[in-house]
């Protein structure tokens, strides 16, 4: 693995669209739920979001652990 590929994988994030898909909602819902609670457009996050976001976090952690393993640490 070269430096560019390793750092691209390290910096790879998740799009709002990917989060929305995992939560089963629209991108607009994710965007609005992330707004400050005092904003007029703020909406509550979808029900059950905690478990779904935790799953996404674990998947990302696993991916980063695999990257570290491939780099020999």
PyMOL commands that set and color helices and strands:
alter all, ss='L'
color gray80, all
select helices_A, chain A and resi 3-11+16-23+27-34+49-70
alter helices_A, ss='H'
color red, helices_A
deselect
rebuild
show_as cartoon
